[in-house]
């Protein structure tokens, strides 16, 4: 071994066992052994390197298989002096305090090492601590402290790689048209089939590779820049991600299809395509304005992890990334192997052997036992069953390979509590709920029949009190009661918890927003506003933000302009068309999003859990506009989709941030794709309504029963037609106490976390209540218990004890399974399910036989003296 000296750092020239010479600036050698002679000066030893790798969690590695992220970290170490390293660690200890996504032992090690910066440092600092200080600081400064990010995100960038090419746009537009139409077509079916981002990534990859090799490079040159249908270069990783993000933006909620379906099929209203288009245009684009505000809080900060975006990046890396010194199966091969396995396996739980999907084995003991079905059943029961499904469609329902284990566990505990409360509510016969099934999402009359809102409305779709008094109040099942109670608790809980725990962040956010608006009174502010914001990232010093400083940022005024234009279109819609909706209602929806959007998006960015404002808007506007269900639905669409679309946009922006996609290019592409999506979705939806027989009826042959629209319709009945005043004061008075319960929970845990001691670091009350909300009929514990097992194995055991395998394969496994599942489901549907080619045998019929499959109520209404339960007609609240 020889040596040279550069910048006071010894650079070693090491001979590998294969006889090759490797020149590195402090890098490690994946093929070399630690055979250093004692007289060779070296700034770190192999023992130090192995010691540091164990600190990061790589317990099973040797110097032959050093992970790529560790190589990069060690290579960058010479750029930091010891004093700089101390400062990086000290800043990180403050910045990442109480960060649940950071390994606790790693954070405690930071605190210990940062404490060495003292006058007597030389007496305490040993050779391992010296290396660890610089290595940990290098990981923070030049890569990421999060294992999830280091597993899939490249820390470096090459701004010269083509991104916004014709071929990327063309493929993104074609697949967005196909995917939007397909997803809209199947979104109202049980079970929903979705062309998700993973499978489209595979198609984009194949199309991009073929395009790069076969399409001629025809084009023209303008001012020295050549524009052509192809470029003389392979299909790049950035082009693939750019096209993926454009497709991903049209996978967000197309919320107005609920309004259109409900108004046409349940309220029997007729309206023009112009109304549908303008309403959709306003609702879909209004979230853009808020996405611009959110960038500083949930895109640029490194603490905004966004665990849900990791599989998308992992697929991209598996398909096009370069893996050097790779041992074992490549990510590329792993993706296609898992895709093939799931493609074959999914035929069994979906068509051949349904017990693999719904393994309600305990109900088989006595199928006619209603109590056994209620507690252990998976169809209409609560789902207490330790082994309830072997179907990946069920196992992956709550993303167990993506959500951090602490997040999934907290939600699961909340779901268990909700299940216990449902049992208590039902078997105490609260508000006569035993005359209804225990766990379904339908709305019922006092005779146990499905509630029909048209029987209580007048010709203007407003509440007719005489019809209402002669018909029935609406009644919920026990499962829906607990879900709505949990939902109501969540809003005051989020307010109190967020303003106690995240007060500084929220106050700064509101302050920045208010100052931005106030500054517009000055002419100079308008000039500054129309310039690209090069300074937007100046306050962020992590490696990904530093890399993104090479690209022009989208100015705030672009987002403001879209927000204003969308609002103007929305005002025109509610004023011109007979919607019974006041203009001030739109501003109320904007106001609620202004208050809640930052806390809800921070929650999703750090935990993966998403939370909407739909119920809050319904209840508040139900008080303001009693007996007006159509207006409630329209304001709900605006209120929810501002939040839903803003979250979708910023999650896309975070992926672009991680993958170094130019923001200006992404913004242009997003606007184009969303506009295309509106036309495609409306076209497909109107075709379905006109051409599918019995569309959105309970017994539709191809299962296009529209459960989502039914839930939307039920909500409009309860909170729009009947109104929250009747619900809170008379029908279900317990709901009004849920506001107080939620506020008290938020204050209790907020004060305990901020000023108390021994607070469990991994506990977030919003996630716990979120788990209770997720226990919403028909999604019982069957959809969470199997996923809990998967989450424990992946996010806890493998991540702790086999980090190298977890980093390499976890997200690729998730993506491969998801892709195989979707493609298999599509083929199964068109091959055998569409024509109702049933495969009737015991393995397919037994899960739905007996009480669990039918959903019998515990008490029979015919046994009552009056033939109905509750108040007498004419005396309804």
Secondary structure, 3 states (H helix, E strand, C coil): CEEEEECCEEEEEEECCCCCEEECCCCCCCCCCCCCCCCCCCCCCHHHHHHHHHHHCCCCCCCCCCCHHHHHHHHHHHHCCHHHHHHHHHHHHHHCCCCCCCCHHHHHHHHHHHCCCCCCHHHHCCHHHHHHHHHHHHHHHHCCCCHHHHHHCCCCCCCCCCCCCHHHHHHHHHHHHHHHHHHHHHCCCCCCCCCCHHHHHHHHHHHHHHHHHHCCCCEEEECCEEEECCCCCCCCHHHHHHHHHHHHHCCCCCCHHHHHHHHHHHCCCCCCHHHHHHHHHHHHHHHHHHHHHHHHHHCCCCCCCCHHHHHHHHHHHHHHCCCCCCCCCCHHHHHHHHHHHHHHHHHHHHHHCHHHCCCCHHHHCCCCCHHHHHHHCCCCCCCCCCCCCCCHHHHCCCCCCCCCHHHHHHHHHHHHHHHHHHHHHHHCCHHHHHHCCCCCCCCECCCCCECCHHHHECCCCEECHHHHHHCCCCECCHHHHHHHHHHHHHHHHHHHHHHHHCHHHHHHHHHHHHHHHHHCCCHHHHHHHCCCCCCCCCCCCCHHHHHHCCCCCCCHHHHHHHHHHHHHHHHHHHHHCCCCCCHHHHHHHHHHHHHHHHHHHHHHHHHCCCCCCHHHHHHHHHHHCCCEHHHHHHHHHHHHHHHHHHHHHHHHHHHHHHHCCCHHHHHHHHHHHHHHHHHHHHHHHHHHHHHCCCCCCCCCCCCCCCHHHHHHHHHHHHHHHHHHHHHHHHHCCHHHHHHHHHHHHHHHHHHHHHHCCCCCCCCCHHHHHHHHHHCCCCCCCHHHHHHHHHHHHHHHHHHHHCHHHHHHHHHHHHHHHHHHHHHHHHHHHHHHHCCCCCCCCHHHHHHHCCHHHHCCCCCCHHHCCCCCCCCCCCCCC
